[in-house]
């Protein structure tokens, strides 16, 4: 990996991923903007919820959280029109969101706001999450596949069976020569079984089923939960399992 790409990866891992360790509900578009290194406060900007006109507590459309070390500003804007002047951004990143952007408009806008040497990092994960629990992992994943198969008909045709191709198309469309594609980065997250079920229930596919047939959506969740509990030979949905997410991402450094 070239030195500039190593710097990009370092920024993403130490700043971008750390900032978004916890999911942000009802937020479909997010970007990170770091102020210049000589800014003593050091600022991070978290961009965009769906309702772009919702004001912050101060009534100015911006939420401000300040500490002695960092100034965090939460703003709302579309991905294709970022509220920054040209060439002032160190890192632009989006987590599980870029597949909804207008690809070419977003890439042009990211190029506009990035400074030379700035980094663009887009990442997401596939929906076929796996579960690990003692020696029952294979059985659990067969049950999980039933869950995903039942939701597949509700997947948006634009995304298809996987959003990976959309990200790969964006990667190939990026004009930067210093770029890198990575896939199947397996990240393990311990959590209660109930949290895994809750995570799947936040997916747009489940939400569409819930809107169409609430009773069937509840039946499906209850059925999958009960099958998983039976396979694990436990009764509590708060029993901890390991959820394996399969991330893919691409990184690019502006010349």
Secondary structure, DSSP 8 states (H G I E B T S, - for coil): --HHHHHHHHHIIIIIHHHTSS--TT-----EEE--TT-SS-EEEEE--S-TT---TTSSS-EEEE-SS-EEEEE---TTS-SS-TT-EEEEEEES-GGGS-HHHHHHHHHHHEEEEEEEEEEEE-S--EEE-TT-HHHHHHHHHHHHHHHHTTS-TTTTT-SHHHHHHHHHH---SSEEEEEEEEEEEEEEHHHHHHHHHHSHHHHHHHHH-HHHHHHHHHHHHHHHHHHHT---TT-EEEEEEEEEEEEEE--
